[in-house]
Amino acid sequence: MPLAELGRFPRVEAQIIVGRLESEGIPAVAFDGEASIGDGSWLLIPVRVMVDADDLGDARAIVDEPA
């Protein structure tokens, strides 16, 4: 099960995307969410949302859906 990067997002948005994908049955994880939290720059570092490579197309379709 190789992981593929869906995209890089602001920290809070990444967590929302992970929840949305999981609600659709697509396992997802946010990487780098705690990077540089000690020095106060955590809001400046994008968080990578990762999904199974086989789910990447479906995940992109969900994220790109108009609101």
Order of alpha helices (4+ residues) and beta strands (2+ residues): beta-alpha-beta-beta-alpha
